[in-house]
Amino acid sequence: MNLSKCVFIVTGGCSGLGAATSQMAWEAGARVLLADRSAPASTHPLAQLDPHQERWCWQDTDVSDDTQGSAAVYMAQDRFGRVDVLVNAAGVAFAECLHGREGPHQLSTFRKVMEVNLLGSFNMMRLAVPVMMASPPRADEAAGACRGVIINTASVAAFEGQMGQVAFAASKGGVAAMTLPAARDLARERIRVMAIAPGAFSTPLTAGLPPETRAVLAANVPCPARLGAPAEYAALVRHIVENEYLNGEVIRLDGGLRLAAG
């Protein structure tokens, strides 16, 4: 798939991995809708690159809400005429043990993590697919070529969640588990489904950690011994979109990191 012919929807597109992905797509010539609860700051890459919003726009979106998710998808269709790629980068994380000093894990925080990370990814997938299917063939689309791509964001915590990550690990494990059956469901529609499982990345989720904690995270990465850069996530998104033989798989992007118990 030629990115310059594509329309992207990027959830969580106003910060972190989503912002880097939106910048990558725009610089490749794509048109981009940012689906995010927060408005893009004046320092957002697309606000700097395209201040008149000729090839991008933002829609206030709670990814777990049917109405708001639909509004984002149809805004992309109305503004740009089609949808080709959905990247689900929106996510939340709370550190809480199943049973800690203050008692049992709060049900409300577990529910919130599941709603945003898992239900939100599923919701945006199911809403984007009909518009992908209805989009006219791209100018460069060969007979039998893929019609669309969905890329969800799992985590290495899906496979080796640490103490205090029971909710986060469960949500990301669900994202990973959806990948293959979703790809099988959509194969006849020529829509591919992939997932990326990032390790320790430099994002707003890690920016609030104490410097010593960030240093330990970086030191635990075998090679390169540093936090991942959001641009590296975006580069993998680009490769997945362009490589049509990638489908139904979860790709770890972690520098060889394997999480310890805590």
BAPA-380407 format. One record per residue (C-alpha): residue in three letters; x, y, z. Coordinates in Angstrom, 1 decimal, always signed. Example, Ala and Ser with C-alpha at 12.3 -4.5 7.8 and 13.67 -1.06 7.14 Angstrom:
BEGIN
+-----+--------+--------+--------+
! res !   east !  north !     up !
+-----+--------+--------+--------+
! ALA !  +12.3 !   -4.5 !   +7.8 !
! SER !  +13.7 !   -1.1 !   +7.1 !
+-----+--------+--------+--------+
END
This chain:
BEGIN
+-----+--------+--------+--------+
! res !   east !  north !     up !
+-----+--------+--------+--------+
! MET !   +0.0 !   +0.0 !   +0.0 !
! ASN !   +1.2 !   +3.5 !   -1.0 !
! LEU !   +0.8 !   +5.7 !   +2.1 !
! SER !   +0.4 !   +8.8 !   +0.0 !
! LYS !   -2.9 !   +7.4 !   -1.3 !
! CYS !   -4.1 !   +6.5 !   +2.2 !
! VAL !   -6.3 !   +8.0 !   +4.9 !
! PHE !   -5.3 !   +7.2 !   +8.4 !
! ILE !   -7.3 !   +7.2 !  +11.6 !
! VAL !   -5.0 !   +7.4 !  +14.6 !
! THR !   -6.6 !   +7.0 !  +18.1 !
! GLY !   -4.5 !   +8.6 !  +20.8 !
! GLY !   -3.0 !  +10.7 !  +18.0 !
! CYS !   -2.4 !  +13.8 !  +20.0 !
! SER !   +0.5 !  +12.5 !  +22.0 !
! GLY !   +3.2 !   +9.7 !  +22.4 !
! LEU !   +3.1 !   +6.8 !  +19.9 !
! GLY !   +0.0 !   +8.2 !  +18.2 !
! ALA !   +1.5 !  +11.6 !  +17.6 !
! ALA !   +4.6 !  +10.0 !  +16.1 !
! THR !   +2.5 !   +7.8 !  +13.9 !
! SER !   +0.4 !  +10.7 !  +12.7 !
! GLN !   +3.6 !  +12.6 !  +11.8 !
! MET !   +5.0 !   +9.7 !   +9.9 !
! ALA !   +1.8 !   +9.2 !   +7.9 !
! TRP !   +1.5 !  +12.9 !   +7.1 !
! GLU !   +5.1 !  +13.1 !   +6.0 !
! ALA !   +4.5 !  +10.1 !   +3.7 !
! GLY !   +1.7 !  +12.0 !   +2.0 !
! ALA !   -1.3 !  +10.5 !   +3.8 !
! ARG !   -4.3 !  +12.3 !   +5.2 !
! VAL !   -4.8 !  +11.8 !   +8.9 !
! LEU !   -7.6 !  +12.1 !  +11.4 !
! LEU !   -6.6 !  +12.3 !  +15.1 !
! ALA !   -9.2 !  +10.6 !  +17.3 !
! ASP !   -8.3 !  +11.7 !  +20.8 !
! ARG !  -10.0 !  +13.1 !  +23.9 !
! SER !   -7.4 !  +15.8 !  +24.1 !
! ALA !   -7.1 !  +18.5 !  +21.5 !
! PRO !   -3.7 !  +18.7 !  +19.7 !
! ALA !   -1.4 !  +21.2 !  +21.3 !
! SER !   +0.2 !  +24.0 !  +19.3 !
! THR !   +3.4 !  +22.0 !  +19.5 !
! HIS !   +1.9 !  +18.8 !  +17.9 !
! PRO !   +3.9 !  +17.8 !  +14.9 !
! LEU !   +0.9 !  +18.2 !  +12.5 !
! ALA !   +0.0 !  +21.7 !  +13.9 !
! GLN !   +3.6 !  +22.7 !  +13.1 !
! LEU !   +3.8 !  +21.0 !   +9.7 !
! ASP !   +0.3 !  +21.8 !   +8.4 !
! PRO !   -1.1 !  +24.8 !  +10.4 !
! HIS !   -4.1 !  +25.1 !   +8.0 !
! GLN !   -5.1 !  +21.5 !   +8.5 !
! GLU !   -5.1 !  +20.7 !   +4.8 !
! ARG !   -4.3 !  +17.0 !   +5.3 !
! TRP !   -5.3 !  +16.4 !   +8.9 !
! CYS !   -8.1 !  +17.1 !  +11.4 !
! TRP !   -9.0 !  +16.2 !  +15.0 !
! GLN !  -12.1 !  +14.7 !  +16.4 !
! ASP !  -12.8 !  +14.6 !  +20.2 !
! THR !  -13.2 !  +10.9 !  +20.7 !
! ASP !  -13.8 !   +8.5 !  +23.6 !
! VAL !  -12.8 !   +5.3 !  +21.8 !
! SER !  -15.0 !   +3.2 !  +24.1 !
! ASP !  -18.1 !   +5.1 !  +23.1 !
! ASP !  -20.2 !   +4.0 !  +20.1 !
! THR !  -21.4 !   +7.4 !  +19.1 !
! GLN !  -18.1 !   +9.2 !  +19.5 !
! GLY !  -16.2 !   +6.4 !  +17.7 !
! SER !  -18.7 !   +6.5 !  +14.8 !
! ALA !  -18.3 !  +10.3 !  +14.6 !
! ALA !  -14.6 !  +10.0 !  +14.2 !
! VAL !  -14.8 !   +7.3 !  +11.5 !
! TYR !  -17.4 !   +9.3 !   +9.5 !
! MET !  -15.6 !  +12.5 !   +9.9 !
! ALA !  -12.6 !  +10.9 !   +8.2 !
! GLN !  -14.8 !   +9.7 !   +5.5 !
! ASP !  -16.6 !  +13.0 !   +5.0 !
! ARG !  -13.4 !  +15.1 !   +5.1 !
! PHE !  -11.1 !  +12.8 !   +3.1 !
! GLY !  -13.4 !  +10.5 !   +1.2 !
! ARG !  -12.2 !   +7.2 !   +2.6 !
! VAL !  -10.5 !   +5.2 !   +5.4 !
! ASP !   -7.6 !   +2.9 !   +4.7 !
! VAL !   -5.6 !   +2.5 !   +7.9 !
! LEU !   -6.7 !   +2.4 !  +11.5 !
! VAL !   -4.0 !   +2.7 !  +14.2 !
! ASN !   -5.3 !   +2.2 !  +17.7 !
! ALA !   -2.7 !   +3.9 !  +19.9 !
! ALA !   -5.0 !   +5.3 !  +22.6 !
! GLY !   -4.4 !   +3.7 !  +26.0 !
! VAL !   -4.3 !   +4.1 !  +29.8 !
! ALA !   -2.4 !   +2.4 !  +32.6 !
! PHE !   -2.8 !   +2.3 !  +36.3 !
! ALA !   -0.4 !   +0.6 !  +38.8 !
! GLU !   -2.5 !   -1.4 !  +41.2 !
! CYS !   -2.0 !   -4.9 !  +42.8 !
! LEU !   -4.7 !   -7.4 !  +42.9 !
! HIS !   -4.6 !   -7.1 !  +46.6 !
! GLY !   -2.4 !   -4.3 !  +48.1 !
! ARG !   -2.0 !   -2.4 !  +51.4 !
! GLU !   -5.3 !   -0.7 !  +50.9 !
! GLY !   -7.2 !   -3.9 !  +50.1 !
! PRO !   -8.5 !   -5.4 !  +46.9 !
! HIS !   -7.9 !   -3.9 !  +43.4 !
! GLN !  -10.6 !   -1.3 !  +42.6 !
! LEU !  -13.1 !   -2.6 !  +40.2 !
! SER !  -13.5 !   +0.9 !  +38.7 !
! THR !   -9.9 !   +1.2 !  +37.7 !
! PHE !   -9.8 !   -2.3 !  +36.2 !
! ARG !  -13.0 !   -1.5 !  +34.2 !
! LYS !  -11.5 !   +1.8 !  +33.0 !
! VAL !   -8.3 !   +0.1 !  +31.7 !
! MET !  -10.3 !   -2.6 !  +29.9 !
! GLU !  -12.8 !   -0.1 !  +28.4 !
! VAL !  -10.1 !   +2.1 !  +26.9 !
! ASN !   -7.4 !   -0.4 !  +25.9 !
! LEU !   -9.4 !   -3.5 !  +24.9 !
! LEU !  -13.0 !   -2.4 !  +24.3 !
! GLY !  -11.9 !   +0.8 !  +22.7 !
! SER !   -9.6 !   -1.0 !  +20.3 !
! PHE !  -12.4 !   -3.4 !  +19.4 !
! ASN !  -15.0 !   -0.6 !  +19.1 !
! MET !  -12.9 !   +1.4 !  +16.7 !
! MET !  -12.1 !   -1.7 !  +14.6 !
! ARG !  -15.7 !   -2.7 !  +14.2 !
! LEU !  -16.7 !   +0.9 !  +13.3 !
! ALA !  -13.9 !   +1.5 !  +10.8 !
! VAL !  -14.3 !   -1.8 !   +8.8 !
! PRO !  -17.6 !   -0.9 !   +7.0 !
! VAL !  -16.1 !   +2.4 !   +5.8 !
! MET !  -12.9 !   +0.7 !   +4.7 !
! MET !  -15.0 !   -1.8 !   +2.8 !
! ALA !  -17.1 !   +1.0 !   +1.2 !
! SER !  -14.0 !   +3.1 !   +0.2 !
! PRO !  -13.4 !   +3.2 !   -3.6 !
! PRO !  -10.2 !   +1.5 !   -4.9 !
! ARG !   -7.1 !   +3.5 !   -4.4 !
! ALA !   -5.4 !   +4.8 !   -7.6 !
! ASP !   -2.5 !   +2.3 !   -7.0 !
! GLU !   -4.6 !   -0.6 !   -5.9 !
! ALA !   -3.9 !   -3.8 !   -7.9 !
! ALA !   -6.5 !   -6.5 !   -8.3 !
! GLY !   -6.7 !   -8.6 !   -5.2 !
! ALA !   -4.6 !   -6.1 !   -3.2 !
! CYS !   -5.4 !   -5.4 !   +0.5 !
! ARG !   -8.2 !   -2.9 !   +1.0 !
! GLY !   -7.3 !   -1.8 !   +4.5 !
! VAL !   -5.1 !   -2.3 !   +7.5 !
! ILE !   -5.8 !   -2.3 !  +11.2 !
! ILE !   -2.9 !   -2.0 !  +13.7 !
! ASN !   -3.6 !   -2.3 !  +17.4 !
! THR !   -1.3 !   -1.6 !  +20.2 !
! ALA !   -0.6 !   -4.5 !  +22.6 !
! SER !   +2.4 !   -4.5 !  +25.1 !
! VAL !   +5.1 !   -6.8 !  +26.3 !
! ALA !   +3.0 !   -6.8 !  +29.5 !
! ALA !   +0.6 !   -9.0 !  +27.6 !
! PHE !   +3.1 !  -11.8 !  +27.9 !
! GLU !   +5.0 !  -11.0 !  +31.1 !
! GLY !   +3.0 !   -8.5 !  +33.1 !
! GLN !   +4.7 !   -7.2 !  +36.3 !
! MET !   +3.4 !   -6.7 !  +39.8 !
! GLY !   +0.8 !   -4.0 !  +39.8 !
! GLN !   -0.1 !   -4.6 !  +36.1 !
! VAL !   -2.9 !   -7.0 !  +36.4 !
! ALA !   -5.4 !   -4.7 !  +34.7 !
! PHE !   -3.0 !   -3.4 !  +32.0 !
! ALA !   -1.7 !   -6.9 !  +31.2 !
! ALA !   -5.2 !   -8.3 !  +31.0 !
! SER !   -6.2 !   -5.5 !  +28.6 !
! LYS !   -3.2 !   -5.8 !  +26.4 !
! GLY !   -3.4 !   -9.6 !  +26.5 !
! GLY !   -6.9 !   -9.2 !  +25.1 !
! VAL !   -5.6 !   -7.0 !  +22.3 !
! ALA !   -3.0 !   -9.6 !  +21.4 !
! ALA !   -5.5 !  -12.4 !  +21.5 !
! MET !   -7.9 !  -10.5 !  +19.1 !
! THR !   -5.3 !  -10.2 !  +16.4 !
! LEU !   -5.5 !  -13.6 !  +14.7 !
! PRO !   -9.3 !  -14.1 !  +14.8 !
! ALA !   -9.9 !  -10.6 !  +13.6 !
! ALA !   -7.5 !  -11.1 !  +10.7 !
! ARG !   -9.3 !  -14.3 !   +9.9 !
! ASP !  -12.7 !  -12.6 !  +10.1 !
! LEU !  -11.6 !   -9.8 !   +7.7 !
! ALA !   -9.5 !  -11.8 !   +5.3 !
! ARG !  -12.3 !  -12.1 !   +2.7 !
! GLU !  -12.7 !   -8.3 !   +2.9 !
! ARG !   -9.0 !   -8.0 !   +2.1 !
! ILE !   -8.4 !   -6.1 !   +5.4 !
! ARG !   -5.3 !   -7.1 !   +7.4 !
! VAL !   -5.1 !   -7.0 !  +11.2 !
! MET !   -1.8 !   -6.7 !  +13.1 !
! ALA !   -0.7 !   -5.7 !  +16.5 !
! ILE !   +2.5 !   -4.1 !  +17.9 !
! ALA !   +3.6 !   -5.0 !  +21.4 !
! PRO !   +5.9 !   -2.1 !  +22.5 !
! GLY !   +8.4 !   -2.5 !  +25.4 !
! ALA !   +9.6 !   +0.5 !  +27.5 !
! PHE !   +9.0 !   +3.6 !  +25.4 !
! SER !   +9.5 !   +7.3 !  +26.0 !
! THR !   +5.9 !   +8.4 !  +26.1 !
! PRO !   +3.7 !  +10.5 !  +28.4 !
! LEU !   +3.0 !   +7.2 !  +30.3 !
! THR !   +6.6 !   +7.0 !  +31.3 !
! ALA !   +7.4 !  +10.7 !  +31.4 !
! GLY !   +5.8 !  +11.0 !  +34.8 !
! LEU !   +8.1 !   +8.3 !  +36.4 !
! PRO !  +11.0 !   +9.4 !  +38.6 !
! PRO !  +14.3 !   +9.8 !  +36.6 !
! GLU !  +15.9 !   +6.9 !  +38.5 !
! THR !  +13.0 !   +4.6 !  +37.5 !
! ARG !  +13.3 !   +5.6 !  +33.9 !
! ALA !  +17.0 !   +4.9 !  +34.1 !
! VAL !  +16.4 !   +1.4 !  +35.4 !
! LEU !  +13.9 !   +0.7 !  +32.7 !
! ALA !  +16.4 !   +1.8 !  +30.1 !
! ALA !  +19.2 !   -0.2 !  +31.6 !
! ASN !  +17.1 !   -3.4 !  +31.5 !
! VAL !  +16.8 !   -3.2 !  +27.7 !
! PRO !  +19.5 !   -5.5 !  +26.3 !
! CYS !  +20.2 !   -3.6 !  +23.1 !
! PRO !  +20.0 !   -0.7 !  +22.6 !
! ALA !  +20.0 !   +0.1 !  +26.4 !
! ARG !  +17.5 !   +2.9 !  +26.2 !
! LEU !  +13.8 !   +3.7 !  +26.1 !
! GLY !  +12.2 !   +3.2 !  +22.7 !
! ALA !  +11.5 !   +6.3 !  +20.6 !
! PRO !   +7.9 !   +6.9 !  +19.4 !
! ALA !   +9.4 !   +7.3 !  +15.9 !
! GLU !  +10.5 !   +3.7 !  +16.0 !
! TYR !   +7.0 !   +2.6 !  +16.7 !
! ALA !   +5.8 !   +4.8 !  +13.8 !
! ALA !   +8.4 !   +3.2 !  +11.5 !
! LEU !   +7.1 !   -0.2 !  +12.2 !
! VAL !   +3.5 !   +1.0 !  +11.5 !
! ARG !   +4.8 !   +2.2 !   +8.1 !
! HIS !   +6.4 !   -1.1 !   +7.4 !
! ILE !   +3.3 !   -3.1 !   +8.3 !
! VAL !   +1.1 !   -0.9 !   +6.0 !
! GLU !   +3.6 !   -1.2 !   +3.1 !
! ASN !   +4.3 !   -5.0 !   +3.5 !
! GLU !   +1.1 !   -6.7 !   +2.4 !
! TYR !   +2.2 !  -10.1 !   +3.6 !
! LEU !   +2.1 !   -9.2 !   +7.2 !
! ASN !   -1.2 !  -10.3 !   +8.7 !
! GLY !   -2.6 !  -11.8 !  +11.9 !
! GLU !   +0.6 !  -11.4 !  +14.0 !
! VAL !   +1.8 !   -9.5 !  +17.1 !
! ILE !   +5.2 !   -8.0 !  +16.7 !
! ARG !   +7.3 !   -7.2 !  +19.8 !
! LEU !   +9.1 !   -3.9 !  +19.6 !
! ASP !  +11.3 !   -4.0 !  +22.7 !
! GLY !  +15.0 !   -4.2 !  +22.1 !
! GLY !  +15.0 !   -7.7 !  +23.5 !
! LEU !  +13.4 !   -6.6 !  +26.9 !
! ARG !  +11.8 !   -9.3 !  +29.0 !
! LEU !  +10.0 !   -7.9 !  +32.0 !
! ALA !  +10.9 !   -9.1 !  +35.5 !
! ALA !   +8.2 !   -9.8 !  +38.1 !
! GLY !   +8.3 !   -6.3 !  +39.5 !
+-----+--------+--------+--------+
END
